[in-house]
Amino acid sequence: MRDRRGRGASSGDAVVSPSLSSVPRLVIAAPSSGSGKTTVATGLMAAFAARGLAVSPHKVGPDYIDPGYHALATGRVGRNLDAYLCGPELVGPLFLHGARGCDIAVVEGVMGMFDGAAGEGELASTAHVAKLLGAPVVLVVDASSQSRSVAALVHGFASWDPEVRVGGVILNKVASDRHEELLREALESAGVPVFGVLRRVAQVDTPSRHLGLVPVAERRAAAVDAVAAMGAQVAAGCDLEGLLGLARGAGALACAAWDAAEVLDSSPPPPLPAPTLGAAAPRPPLRPERPRPQTPDGLVVAVAGGPAFTFSYAEHSELLAAAGADVVVFDPLRDEQLPDGTRGLVIGGGFPEVYASELSANEPLRKAVAALAEGGAPVAAECAGLLYLCRELDGQAMCGVLDARARMSGRLTLGYRDAVAVGDSVLAPAGTRMRGHEFHRTVVEPGAGAAPAWGVRAPAPRVEGFVQQGVHASYLHTHWASEPGVARRFVERCRTS
């Protein structure tokens, strides 16, 4: 097992392009959740894009939903920057990977600016990522119910960590011209520039439910309108030229951009699972490649998508493609068969509980998934994928790959997890340590199979998930960029199953 600080990092001898490493960038932070970060960040992305700029969208932390709105605003894939899941050493390379060819990058923070992984100090906080990126921070402040006190609040955030550069503020929920005047006077005495004022208006239509905002894939037309409204609101209330100037003040990063093919090429070939998990037939050498179009005789890895399965990190598909797979997305709500030539299946997170009856009604696909798994093909399922593989979800028949039942509960399970692979699987050898994230309101009974997927230390020691034949199913969301051998191992198993 490689040391966590070094795994997946770009070579220290890599040549860094000055134009790429010095991409203009801003981090949008706030004193607390609910201050308006998402509205401001998404609105800024849309406003800059409307000016003809190529905007790179990023989100601090493990959140899958906000990046969907970012993608609508910019026309580019929304990407996550998570110093817990991937390690601090990968934040810069992953950022530069996403920002290729862009004029500016906007990074939306998480929770309050200094809130990170519980018990881990600043790790994975917005402030931590801002320091790793050398990026100026714009603080979004909910100014309702305060006037001169705003200066004390902003001063505290600006001075708490001298390594974090708070370049200015955007005031949200301002009631009137007089209110704005008082706020500006207070902040002028504090020496902090005001880059925007957003009035207290009706909320932009971004409905929420049990796990946050409703994903874009479930309300695309309405989401397009919402993002356009955010962009118009921010463009009317913010100094875009001033913010662009602040972003251009960010210096170069001393790292190279992450590249899936280069990462796989520089990592050793992974050992295959134990013979009891599948055939150990001779296999052709793996040649890392850049993502390529599907070919009729290609090695197809099917990836679940559509409204029920919206949670995935872009780097997962990029790593699978670099490992030689043809990644084909399908929709379990509509497609009655797996893509032609499917040799492996990846089912990420999402909201199958919202679509349980529709998923159940698609019996042909459920049988196809079960047959694929029974044949020993590799299947990687996270959270929503775990639920889909169970016998039933809230009484509705699912794929029946796992002898388990899932149901909604009233309790939210949320947090980062430090995990170790209990045994060999199609994703990792026994003993592999990975960090993950749980975020669900469902319960699977039993919570682990005879061969569990992971051993988890906190909040209490336990085993969870299922490993059987080629199936690896778990509640944990992991980021494969932190351990790229996962994708290579998965594709290797696809070749031999």
C-alpha positions in Angstrom: 0.0 0.0 0.0 1.4 3.3 -1.0 1.7 6.2 1.4 -1.5 8.4 1.2 0.5 11.6 0.7 2.1 10.3 -2.5 -0.5 8.2 -4.2 -1.9 9.4 -7.5 0.1 12.6 -7.3 1.7 13.9 -10.5 5.4 13.4 -11.0 7.6 16.1 -9.4 9.5 16.2 -12.7 6.5 17.2 -14.7 6.6 20.3 -16.8 4.0 22.8 -15.6 2.4 25.1 -18.3 2.4 28.6 -16.9 -0.8 29.5 -18.7 -2.6 26.5 -17.1 -1.1 26.7 -13.6 -1.9 30.4 -13.3 -5.6 30.2 -14.3 -7.6 33.0 -12.7 -9.7 31.7 -9.8 -12.0 32.6 -7.0 -13.3 30.7 -4.0 -16.8 31.5 -2.9 -17.1 31.0 0.9 -19.6 32.0 3.6 -19.7 32.2 7.4 -22.2 29.3 7.5 -24.5 27.2 5.4 -27.6 29.0 4.1 -25.8 32.3 3.4 -26.3 32.0 -0.3 -23.0 30.4 -1.5 -24.7 28.3 -4.2 -26.8 31.1 -5.6 -23.7 33.4 -5.8 -21.3 30.8 -7.1 -23.7 29.4 -9.7 -24.8 33.0 -10.6 -21.2 34.1 -11.0 -20.4 31.1 -13.3 -23.5 31.9 -15.4 -22.7 35.6 -15.5 -19.1 35.1 -16.6 -20.1 32.5 -19.1 -22.7 35.0 -20.6 -19.8 37.3 -21.2 -18.1 34.8 -23.4 -15.6 33.5 -20.8 -14.8 29.8 -20.5 -15.6 29.1 -16.9 -14.3 26.1 -14.9 -16.8 25.0 -12.2 -15.7 23.4 -9.0 -17.2 22.4 -5.6 -15.4 21.9 -2.3 -16.3 18.6 -0.6 -18.2 15.5 -1.7 -21.5 17.1 -2.8 -22.8 15.7 -6.1 -25.8 17.9 -6.6 -24.4 21.5 -6.8 -22.0 20.5 -9.6 -25.0 19.7 -11.8 -26.1 23.3 -11.5 -22.6 24.5 -12.1 -22.5 22.4 -15.3 -25.7 24.1 -16.5 -24.2 27.5 -15.8 -20.9 26.9 -17.6 -21.5 24.1 -20.2 -18.6 22.2 -18.6 -18.5 19.2 -16.2 -18.8 20.2 -12.6 -15.9 18.8 -10.5 -15.3 18.3 -6.8 -12.2 19.2 -4.9 -12.1 17.1 -1.7 -9.0 17.2 0.4 -10.3 14.4 2.6 -11.3 11.9 0.0 -8.4 12.6 -2.4 -5.7 14.0 -0.1 -4.5 17.6 -0.1 -1.8 16.7 -2.6 -4.4 16.1 -5.4 -6.4 19.2 -4.9 -4.2 21.4 -7.2 -3.7 18.7 -9.9 -7.4 17.9 -10.1 -8.2 21.6 -10.2 -5.9 22.2 -13.1 -7.3 19.1 -14.9 -10.8 20.6 -14.7 -9.6 24.1 -15.6 -7.9 23.2 -18.9 -8.7 25.8 -21.5 -10.6 28.0 -19.2 -10.5 31.8 -18.7 -11.5 31.7 -15.0 -12.4 29.1 -12.4 -15.1 29.6 -9.7 -14.9 27.3 -6.7 -18.0 27.0 -4.5 -17.1 26.3 -0.8 -18.8 24.0 1.7 -20.6 24.8 4.9 -18.9 27.6 6.9 -15.5 28.7 5.6 -13.5 26.9 8.3 -15.7 23.9 8.7 -14.0 20.7 7.6 -13.8 17.0 8.4 -14.9 16.4 12.0 -12.0 16.1 14.3 -9.5 16.8 11.5 -8.8 20.5 12.0 -8.9 22.5 8.8 -8.8 19.4 6.6 -11.2 19.6 3.6 -12.6 22.9 4.7 -13.2 25.8 2.2 -10.3 27.7 3.8 -8.0 24.6 3.4 -8.8 24.2 -0.3 -8.4 28.0 -0.8 -4.9 27.8 0.6 -4.1 24.7 -1.5 -5.2 26.6 -4.6 -3.6 30.0 -3.6 -7.0 31.5 -4.5 -8.6 34.7 -3.1 -11.8 34.2 -1.2 -15.0 36.1 -1.7 -17.1 35.9 1.5 -20.9 35.7 0.9 -22.6 37.3 4.0 -26.2 37.0 4.9 -26.7 40.7 5.9 -30.3 40.3 7.1 -30.9 41.5 10.7 -27.5 43.3 11.0 -25.8 46.5 9.9 -22.6 47.7 11.5 -22.0 44.3 13.1 -21.2 42.9 9.6 -17.8 44.5 9.9 -16.9 42.6 13.0 -18.1 39.3 11.4 -16.1 39.9 8.2 -13.0 41.1 10.2 -13.1 37.9 12.2 -13.2 35.7 9.1 -10.6 37.7 7.3 -8.1 37.7 10.2 -8.7 34.2 11.7 -6.1 32.5 9.4 -3.5 34.9 7.9 -2.8 32.3 5.1 -6.4 32.7 3.8 -6.8 35.8 1.7 -10.3 37.2 1.9 -10.4 39.5 -1.1 -13.8 41.0 -0.6 -17.5 40.3 0.3 -20.8 40.0 -1.5 -23.7 41.0 0.7 -26.8 38.9 0.4 -30.4 39.6 1.5 -29.9 43.3 1.8 -33.3 45.0 2.6 -33.0 48.6 1.2 -30.8 51.3 -0.1 -30.3 52.6 3.5 -29.4 49.1 4.7 -26.9 48.9 1.9 -25.4 52.3 2.9 -24.9 51.2 6.5 -23.3 47.9 5.5 -20.9 49.6 3.1 -19.9 52.2 5.6 -19.1 49.6 8.2 -17.1 47.5 5.8 -15.2 50.5 4.5 -13.9 51.1 8.0 -12.8 47.5 8.1 -10.9 47.8 4.8 -12.7 45.0 3.1 -14.0 45.7 -0.5 -17.7 45.0 -1.3 -18.0 43.3 -4.7 -21.7 43.0 -4.8 -25.0 43.5 -3.1 -28.0 41.2 -3.6 -31.4 42.4 -2.4 -33.8 40.4 -0.3 -35.9 38.9 -3.1 -38.0 35.8 -3.6 -35.8 32.7 -3.6 -34.7 31.4 -7.0 -36.7 28.2 -7.7 -34.3 25.6 -6.4 -36.5 23.1 -4.5 -35.0 20.8 -1.9 -35.9 17.4 -0.3 -34.5 14.9 2.1 -30.8 15.1 0.9 -30.6 18.7 -0.4 -31.4 20.3 -3.7 -33.3 18.3 -6.3 -30.7 17.3 -8.9 -30.7 18.9 -12.4 -31.4 15.6 -14.1 -34.9 15.5 -12.4 -35.9 19.0 -13.4 -33.8 20.1 -16.3 -36.1 22.7 -17.8 -36.8 24.4 -14.5 -33.2 24.1 -13.5 -32.1 26.0 -16.7 -34.5 28.8 -15.8 -33.2 28.8 -12.2 -29.6 29.1 -13.3 -30.5 31.9 -15.7 -32.2 33.8 -12.9 -29.1 33.3 -10.6 -26.9 34.6 -13.4 -29.1 37.7 -14.0 -29.3 38.4 -10.3 -25.6 38.3 -9.8 -24.8 40.2 -13.0 -27.1 43.0 -11.9 -25.8 43.2 -8.3 -22.1 42.4 -8.5 -19.0 44.0 -9.9 -17.9 41.4 -12.4 -14.9 43.3 -13.6 -13.7 43.8 -10.1 -14.2 40.1 -9.3 -12.4 39.1 -12.5 -9.5 41.4 -11.5 -9.4 39.7 -8.1 -9.3 36.3 -9.7 -6.5 37.3 -12.0 -4.4 38.1 -9.0 -4.0 34.4 -8.1 -0.5 33.1 -8.7 0.7 30.0 -10.4 0.3 26.6 -8.8 3.5 24.5 -8.3 2.0 21.3 -9.7 1.0 19.7 -12.9 -2.5 18.9 -14.0 -3.9 15.5 -13.2 -4.2 13.2 -16.2 -6.0 9.8 -16.0 -3.8 8.1 -18.6 -0.6 9.4 -17.1 -1.6 8.4 -13.6 -2.5 4.8 -14.7 0.7 4.6 -16.8 2.8 5.5 -13.7 1.1 3.2 -11.3 2.0 -0.5 -11.0 -0.4 -3.1 -12.4 -2.8 -4.2 -9.6 -3.1 -7.8 -8.5 -6.3 -9.5 -9.6 -8.8 -10.8 -7.0 -8.3 -14.2 -5.4 -9.3 -17.2 -7.6 -12.4 -17.7 -5.5 -13.8 -14.4 -6.8 -13.4 -15.3 -10.4 -11.3 -16.9 -13.1 -7.6 -16.0 -13.2 -7.1 -16.6 -16.9 -4.1 -15.1 -18.7 -4.9 -11.5 -19.7 -3.4 -9.2 -22.4 -1.2 -6.3 -21.1 -3.1 -3.2 -20.2 -2.3 -0.2 -22.3 -3.4 3.1 -20.7 -5.3 5.2 -23.2 -7.1 8.5 -23.3 -10.9 8.4 -23.4 -12.0 7.1 -26.8 -15.3 6.5 -28.6 -17.1 3.3 -28.3 -16.1 0.6 -30.8 -18.1 -2.4 -31.9 -15.7 -4.9 -30.3 -14.7 -2.6 -27.3 -14.7 -3.6 -23.7 -17.9 -1.9 -22.5 -18.4 -0.8 -19.0 -22.0 0.4 -18.5 -22.5 3.3 -16.1 -26.0 4.0 -14.6 -27.3 7.5 -15.2 -30.6 9.2 -15.7 -32.7 10.9 -13.0 -32.4 8.0 -10.5 -28.6 7.7 -10.6 -27.1 11.2 -10.8 -24.2 10.9 -8.4 -20.8 10.3 -9.9 -17.4 11.9 -10.1 -16.3 12.7 -13.6 -12.8 11.2 -12.9 -14.3 7.7 -12.5 -15.4 7.5 -16.1 -12.1 9.1 -17.2 -10.1 6.5 -15.4 -12.2 3.7 -16.7 -11.7 5.0 -20.3 -8.0 5.5 -19.7 -7.8 1.9 -18.6 -9.2 0.8 -21.9 -12.9 0.6 -21.3 -15.7 2.0 -23.5 -17.8 3.8 -21.0 -21.5 3.8 -22.0 -24.2 5.5 -19.9 -27.6 4.0 -19.7 -30.8 4.9 -17.8 -32.3 2.2 -15.6 -35.7 4.0 -15.7 -36.0 3.7 -19.4 -33.6 1.2 -20.9 -34.8 -2.4 -20.8 -31.4 -3.9 -21.5 -27.8 -3.1 -20.7 -25.7 -1.6 -23.5 -24.5 -4.1 -26.1 -21.3 -5.9 -25.1 -21.4 -4.9 -21.4 -18.6 -6.6 -19.5 -18.8 -4.6 -16.3 -21.3 -2.4 -14.5 -20.9 0.7 -12.3 -24.0 2.0 -10.4 -23.3 5.2 -8.4 -25.4 7.3 -6.1 -28.7 9.0 -6.6 -32.3 8.7 -5.5 -33.7 5.3 -6.3 -36.0 5.7 -3.3 -37.8 8.4 -5.3 -38.2 6.2 -8.3 -38.6 2.8 -6.7 -41.8 1.9 -8.4 -40.5 2.9 -11.9 -37.2 1.0 -11.3 -39.2 -2.0 -10.1 -41.5 -1.8 -13.2 -38.5 -2.2 -15.5 -38.3 -5.9 -14.9 -36.3 -6.7 -18.1 -33.4 -4.5 -17.0 -33.5 -5.9 -13.4 -33.2 -9.4 -14.8 -30.4 -8.3 -17.1 -28.4 -6.8 -14.1 -29.0 -10.0 -12.1 -27.9 -12.2 -14.9 -24.7 -10.1 -15.4 -23.9 -10.3 -11.7 -24.6 -14.0 -11.5 -22.3 -14.6 -14.4 -19.4 -13.2 -12.4 -19.0 -9.9 -14.3 -17.6 -7.0 -12.2 -20.3 -4.8 -10.6 -19.4 -1.7 -8.5 -22.3 -0.2 -6.6 -22.3 2.8 -4.3 -25.2 3.8 -2.1 -28.0 4.1 -4.6 -26.4 1.3 -6.5 -26.4 -0.8 -3.3 -30.2 -0.2 -2.9 -30.8 -1.2 -6.5 -29.0 -4.5 -6.1 -31.1 -5.5 -3.1 -34.1 -7.8 -3.2 -36.4 -4.9 -2.6 -36.6 -1.2 -1.7 -39.5 0.0 0.3 -41.4 -3.1 -0.7 -40.7 -2.7 -4.4 -38.8 -5.5 -6.1 -35.2 -4.6 -7.2 -32.6 -6.6 -8.9 -32.2 -9.3 -6.2 -28.5 -9.6 -6.6 -28.0 -9.2 -2.8 -29.9 -11.1 -0.2 -30.9 -7.8 1.6 -33.8 -5.4 1.8 -33.6 -1.6 1.9 -36.1 0.9 3.3 -36.3 4.6 4.0 -35.7 5.7 7.5 -36.1 8.9 9.5 -32.4 9.1 10.4 -29.8 10.9 8.3 -26.4 9.1 8.0 -23.8 11.6 7.0 -20.0 12.0 7.3 -16.6 11.1 6.1 -15.3 7.6 6.7 -11.9 6.0 6.9 -12.2 2.5 5.5 -10.2 -0.6 4.9 -11.0 -3.4 2.4 -11.9 -6.4 4.5 -11.1 -8.9 1.7 -10.2 -9.0 -2.0 -12.7 -7.6 -4.4 -12.9 -6.4 -8.0 -12.0 -2.9 -6.7 -9.2 -3.5 -4.3 -7.0 -6.1 -2.5 -7.6 -6.8 1.1 -6.1 -4.2 3.4 -6.4 -1.3 0.9 -7.3 1.8 2.8 -9.6 4.4 1.2 -11.5 7.3 2.5 -15.2 7.6 1.7 -18.4 9.6 2.4 -21.8 8.4 3.5 -25.0 10.5 2.9 -28.3 8.7 3.0 -31.6 8.2 4.8 -32.0 4.6 4.0 -31.2 1.3 5.9 -30.1 -1.9 4.3 -30.8 -5.1 6.3 -28.5 -6.8 6.8 -25.9 -4.1 6.7 -23.1 -6.4 5.6 -22.8 -9.7 3.8 -20.8 -12.8 4.7 -17.9 -11.1 2.9 -18.2 -7.4 3.8 -16.8 -4.7 1.6 -15.3 -2.3 4.1 -14.3 -2.1 7.7 -15.0 1.4 9.0 -13.5 2.9 12.2 -15.8 5.8 13.0 -18.2 6.9 14.3 -18.1 3.3 15.7 -16.1 0.3 14.4 -18.2 -1.8 12.0 -18.2 -3.7 8.8 -20.5 -2.8 6.0 -21.3 -3.7 2.4 -21.2 -6.8 0.3 -18.6 -8.6 -1.8 -19.8 -11.7 -3.7 -18.5 -13.1 -7.0 -17.7 -9.9 -9.0 -20.0 -7.6 -7.0 -18.7 -4.9 -4.7 -21.7 -3.0 -3.1 -21.4 -0.4 -0.3 -22.9 2.7 1.1 -19.5 4.5 0.9 -18.9 7.0 -1.9 -15.2 6.9 -2.8 -13.2 9.1 -5.2 -11.1 6.8 -7.5 -8.6 9.5 -8.2 -7.2 8.9 -4.7 -6.5 5.3 -5.7 -6.5 5.0 -9.5 -5.6 1.3 -9.3 -9.3 0.7 -8.5 -10.3 1.6 -12.1 -7.4 -0.4 -13.6 -8.3 -3.5 -11.4 -11.9 -3.2 -12.3 -11.2 -3.1 -16.1 -8.7 -6.0 -15.8 -11.4 -8.1 -14.2 -13.8 -7.1 -17.0 -11.2 -8.5 -19.4 -11.0 -11.9 -17.7 -14.6 -12.5 -16.5 
